Amino acid sequence: MCQHKPTCPSAEAADREAAVVVAAHPEQGWSRLCNGVLLFDTGEILPNGKIVAPHRLTSAAA
C-alpha cells in the first residue's frame, strides 16, 4: 500500500503509528495512515479489523 521511500511500517509492525498520514480529521478525532491504520484519539483500527486500545504513558512510566 505504501509508496513512500523509505517504506512506512506495516500495519502489523510495533511502530505502525510512524506511517505517513494520508487523511487527517483532528476535529473529528481520527487520521488514516498510509499503511491502512485508522488512528483515533481513543485507539486504533487495523486493516484486518483488529482494535488496538490506546497506549499512553502514565505519570508512573514517565
C-alpha positions as CSV (number, residue, x, y, z in Angstrom):
1,M,0.0,0.0,0.0
2,C,2.8,2.4,0.9
3,Q,4.5,4.3,-1.9
4,H,6.9,6.3,0.3
5,K,10.7,5.9,0.3
6,P,11.7,4.6,2.8
7,T,8.6,2.4,3.1
8,C,6.4,3.1,6.1
9,P,6.0,0.5,8.8
10,S,3.3,-2.1,8.1
11,A,0.0,-2.2,10.0
12,E,1.3,-5.2,11.9
13,A,4.6,-3.5,13.0
14,A,5.1,-2.3,16.5
15,D,5.9,1.2,15.1
16,R,2.9,1.3,12.8
17,E,1.9,4.8,14.1
18,A,5.1,6.2,12.4
19,A,3.5,5.8,8.9
20,V,2.6,8.8,6.9
21,V,-0.8,10.4,7.5
22,V,-2.8,10.4,4.2
23,A,-6.1,11.8,5.7
24,A,-6.3,13.9,8.9
25,H,-9.5,15.0,10.6
26,P,-8.4,16.2,14.0
27,E,-11.7,18.0,14.5
28,Q,-13.3,14.5,14.4
29,G,-10.5,12.8,16.3
30,W,-9.1,10.5,13.6
31,S,-6.5,10.1,10.9
32,R,-5.8,7.5,8.3
33,L,-2.2,6.3,7.8
34,C,-0.8,5.0,4.5
35,N,-0.5,1.5,6.0
36,G,-4.3,1.4,6.3
37,V,-4.4,2.0,10.1
38,L,-7.2,4.3,11.3
39,L,-5.8,6.2,14.2
40,F,-8.3,7.6,16.7
41,D,-7.9,9.7,19.9
42,T,-9.2,6.6,21.6
43,G,-7.2,3.8,19.9
44,E,-6.7,2.3,16.5
45,I,-8.4,0.0,14.0
46,L,-6.0,-2.1,11.9
47,P,-6.9,-3.0,8.3
48,N,-7.8,-6.6,9.4
49,G,-10.4,-5.1,11.7
50,K,-8.4,-5.7,14.9
51,I,-9.0,-3.0,17.6
52,V,-6.0,-1.7,19.5
53,A,-6.6,0.1,22.7
54,P,-4.9,3.4,23.3
55,H,-1.4,3.2,24.8
56,R,-0.5,6.4,26.7
57,L,2.3,6.9,29.1
58,T,1.2,7.3,32.7
59,S,3.0,9.5,35.3
60,A,4.4,6.3,36.8
61,A,6.0,5.4,33.5
62,A,7.4,8.9,32.8
